[in-house]
Structure formats: C-alpha cells, structure tokens
C-alpha cells in the first residue's frame, strides 16, 4: 500500500492505463509540459511523448470532437476539461455525438472515451471555475457518469473508465485533490464495478447518500450524529448514471429514512431523482419523506459566500434531524 493524494492517485491511474494499452491517448489544455492546472498529468508527457500526451488549443468543442474521431478509429482518448464551467462549449459534441454514436450505428461503433472534469466548489475560485454540472450528463442517455471520492477509487475507477467501451464522464472533486489516503497500486481494475455504490459507514437509523467531495463531509456528520445517539449509514454513490439503486434500496428498507446531499442546485438535481426512485421502491418502508440537502438554486456564488452555498456538516446534520423528526431549522415553519 502507498499513501497518495487524490491527485497523485489519478496520475498513477493514468500512467497504469497508458502502460497497459498503447491506444490510450491524453488530450487537454496545458496537460503536457505544465501537467495540467492541477498537475494531474504531471510527468506523463515526458515519459510517454507528445504524441500520447497532447497539448491542445483552448477549444473544448475541438478537443472532444477530435477525441470522437480517435475513438472511432480504435483509440482510447482521455480528455481533460480544465474546469467544470469550461465543459459547456463541448456540450453539443458530448450530447449529440459522444452519447449517441454507439446507438446511431446499431452498436457497430464504440466510444471508449473518458472525459475528465474537475468539479464542485470549495477552493475559492471565480466564476466558471466552480460548478456542478453532473445532472446535465446523468440525464443524457448513452453516457456513464461517475465520481470517485477517495484516492483508492480515483486510482481504480479511472482505469475502469478508460478500459470501458462506453463513453464515461469522470467527475473529480477538485477540493479533494490534495487529501491523502492509502492506495493499493497493485489493485489494477479490481474492486467494485464502475456502476456500484459503496457503503462507507454502516448505520441503522437513517441512510445518508452522497458523492464526490461531500462523502467526507457526510462521514464527519455521521460521526457527529453518533454523539446524539443517531446511527447514520453513509452510502457513497460513486456512479450517477447508472445509479446503483439496489444498494440504496437495501439500506433504506432497513433504516426507513433517506437523506441525499450534493453541491448542485436542488431543483431537478440528482437528489430529486434518487428521492423519487427510492420513494417508488420503498414507500411502505419509509418512516419519513426523503430529505434533500443541496446547493441553492443560484449560480455558484463568489468565494467569500461559497461556504454558505456548499452543504456543510451542520446543514447535513439538520437534514438528518428532519428525517428523524427531531427539532430542526424548519421546525418553526412546520409548526
């Protein structure tokens, strides 16, 4: 086992994939000599050459469009979108081409394309540098959408995404890039499947579903709730499309309560879909309506206000209190 930061684990995963398959090619803005703005690709161009780690122009639609052509010809391109808010110029390519080519060709053409996107807030960035666009892509049929939350998952899931014959939108919680964890560098692509959720902490009173950067916050909230005598089960969703409803359903049938948290806006977010789907599946097991703890229905605010927008431990605990029918921030309104 090695102790690596989340970012270094991603770098190790890319290196492992490139060593295993000469068809794996990296593309993106400043990913070569600079190693990317977050240094995720640091050292890879030096070791694998400019023909496999390609510095591109500042044109996301061109980057993804070129990657589509390469995937069409049997390569496995890995595209880096420099920041979450920069993906929108490539939205037409992703939705109209990447997601549909396999179906448009009756399965004759695969799109083994991985699109890496640093996402979410928490690093004090300006406009267009802190966003949560995951629901756009989870809504798009034909795409896999995944989010690792630990260095180990970053290492393994990135290799699994690159090896997958489907297009994968690979969201990376940027505020976790420098956090450390143990990584089994011999794990390869073994471990839970790319589409499987993981129970990070067992509990019996309420199910708390999170993904990305908020998994750590959810675990901290579960520890704090334990002091109040509340047992919180924390599920790391990992895959946003498809969603592993079987794992969430099994948990909710035991706890009878569901809280879903994410940084993205509440309206039409992943939390709404999970709450609706679990209500359909577990209606007679629920002791309380599902609770969502999310970002607000506004653009990400500037850095000085960001801490009030992104769900924190206190807001998640308040959501747990709501699900448990304990006094909470809405108690006076509900009365």
N, C-alpha and C positions, 0 to 999 in steps of 0.2 A: 504494500500500500504506500502511496505517496500523498503528501499534503500539498494541494494545489489551490490556487484561487480559481474562481469560476471561469475567469477569462483564460487562464493558462490551461484549464481542462478543455475548453473549446479548442484552443490552439493544438493541444495534444490529440484531440479527436480528429481535427482536420489533417494533421500530419499522418496519423494512422491510416485514414482513408486514402490519402494520396499515395502512401507507400504500398497499400494493398491493391490499388487499381490505377493504372496509368491514364485511364479515361476521366479521372476526377480532375476538374479544372476550376480554379477560383477566379472570380471576376469582381471588380468593385473599384470604388473611388479611393485612391491612396492606399490600397491594401498591400502594395508591393514593397517599395523602398521604405515607406513610412510604417507599414504594418497595420494600417487602419487607424482611425482616430482613437479607438480603444485598445489598439495593439493586439487584437485577437489573432491577426495573421503574421505577427512579428516573426521574422526569420525564415518564413516559408519560401519567399521568392529567391532568397539566397541559396536555399537548399534544393529547390525544385525548378528554378529557372523562370524567366519572364514568359515563356510560352505556356506555363501552367499556373502562374500567379500573375494575373493580368491587371495592370493599372488602366482603368477606363476613363473616358471623358465624363464630365459631370452631366450625365443624361440617363436617368433611371429607365426611361422607356427604351432607350437604345441598349442599355445593359441587359435588361430582361429579354428584349426582342432577340438580341444576339444569342443569349443563352437558350432560347427556344429553338433556334436553328441548330445549335450544337447538340442539344438533347435529341433533336430529330435525327441527327446523324450518329447517335450512339454514345456521345459523351455524357458525363455526369457533372454538369456545371453546378457550382455553388456560388450564388450571387450574394454579395453583401450590400444591403441598403444602409447607407451611413447612419441615418437616424430615422426613427419611426415616421416622422412627418414628411420625410422625403419619398415615401413609397407611392404617394398619390400620382405623380407623373407616370408611374408604371402600372397604375390600376387597370387601365384598359388592356394592356398586354396580359396581365395576370388573369383577369376575369374573362376576357374574350378569347384568349389563345391558350395560355398555360392550363387553365382549368378544363378546357373543352376539347383539346386535340385528341385525346385518347378516345373520347366518345364520338367525335366527329369522324374519326377514321375507323369506326367499328372495332376498336381495340387493336388495330394493326400498328399504331404508333404509340409508344410510351413516352412519358415526360418525366424522366428521372432528374428533376430539377429541384434544388434546395435553395430557398430564398431566406437568408438570414436577416433578421430585423431586430436591432436593439430597441426596446420599447419601454414605456412607462415613465413615471416621474421619480422624484426623489434625489436628483443630482443638481438641482438649481439651474436648469438650462433655460434658454429663451424660447420664444415661440417657434413651433415646428420641430422642436428637439425633445419634447416630452409629450407623447400621445399614446393612446391605447386603441389602435385601430383593429383589434383582433376580431370583433364581431362582423366587420365587413367580409372578412375572408372565411370565417366559420360559416357564414350564410351562403357562401358560394360553393355550389355542388362541384365536385371534382378536385377539390383541394383538401389535403390533410393540413391541420393546423395544430402545432404542438408547442409547449412551453416547459422547458426544464426549470427546476428550482434549486438544484444542488449541483456542486461540481461533478459528482459522480454521474448524475443524469445528463449534465451538459456533455460530458465525455462520451457516454454510451449513446444517448439519443441522437446526437449529431451524426455519429457513424451510422446509426439505423436509418436516419433520414436520407443520408447520401446513398445508402445501399437500396433504398426503396425505389421501386419503379414508378410510383406516383409522385406528382409534384407536392412538395412539403413547404409550407410557410413556417419557418422556425423562429419563433419569437424568443428573444433573450432579455431577461430583466436586467437592464443596464446598471441599476443601483446595487446589484449583487456581484458585479464583475470582480470586485476586489476581496470578496469574502472567501475564506478558506474552508476546505473540507477534505476528507480522505477520499482518494480516488484509486481504484484498482485498475492500473494501466494494462493489466492482462485480461480485463473483462471483455474486450472486443465489443461485439454487438449483443452479448448475452445479457440477460436480465429481463425485466418486464417488457412486454411488447410495446411498440411505439404508441399504440392506441389504448394502453391500460392506465387507469388511475392507481394510486398507491395510498394506503392508509399510513400516514406518518405518525399518528398517535392514536391509540385505542381509547375509547370512551363509551359511556353508557347513557348519558343524559341528553346530548344534543350532537348532531352531525354538523361540522363546520367545513365547508368546501371552499378551497382557494386554489390559486395557481400563480406561478411566477413569483415575483418579489413578495407577495402577500402570504405565501406559505410560511415563511419565517415569522411574520407578524402574527399569523393565526396560531402558530405553535406557542409563541410568547403569551398570547391571550389565553390559550388552554391552560398554561402553567399558572397564570394569574387566577383563572376561574377555579382552579383546584383549591386555592386558598379559601374560596367561598363555598366549597363543598359541591361544586358542579363538575361533572366528568364530561369533558369535551372530546369527541373523536374528530381528528383533523384528517381530511382527505385532500391530497394533492392531485388535482385533476389531470395534469400533465398533457392530456390530449383534449383540445377544444373542438375538434372535428376529425373523427367521430368522438362523441363523449362516451365514456365507459359508464353507462347508466347502471349496469349490473352491480358495480361496486358501491355506488352511491345509494342505490335502492336497498341493497342488503343492509347497509348501515342505518338508513332512516327507518327501516322496518324494526330495527332493534331499539333505536333511540326515540323515535316518534317525533323528532323535531329536526328542522333543517335551517341552517344559516349559510348563505352564499355571499362571498365577498370578492370584489375586484375593483381595480382602479378606474376602469372605464365608466362612462356615464351609465346611469341606471336604466333609462328608457331603452328598450329593445337590446339590452346587453345580454351577456351570457347568463347572468343571474336570473333574468326573466325566463329564459328558455329552460334552465335547469329547474327552477321553481315550478313551472308549468308541467314539465315532464314528470317530475317526481310526484307532484300532486295527482296526476293521472295514474301513476303506478302505485302510489302508496296512500291513497286517500283515506282508507279506513284504518291506517296505522298512525296517521298524523294526530298529534295532541295539540298542535298549534299551526296556524298558517305559516308557510315558509317566509323567512325574513331575508331581505337583501341589504347588504352594507357596501355601498359603492361610492365612486366618484359622483360629483354632481352633474346635472345636465347643462354644463357650460364647457367652453374650451378650457384646456388646462390653463390655470392662472400662472402669473409670473412667479418667480422663485420664492419671493417673500410670502406669498399666500399659498404656495403649493402644499405646505404641511397641513393646511385646513381642508384641502381637496382630497388628498390621498387618504384612504381609510387607515387609521392607526389602531393601536391596541385598545384605547378607550372606546372608540366607535364600534369596534368588533365586539368588545365585552358588552356594550349597550345592546347590540343586536342579539347576543346570547341571552341577555336579561329579558328582552322582548319575547324571544322564543320560549323562555322558561316561565313567562307570566310573572316576572319579578318587577319591582319598580324600575323604570327606565325613563329615557328622555321624552318619550311620548305619553307617559302615564297621565299627566295633567290634561293632555289633549283628548286622550281616550276616555277619561272620566267625564 
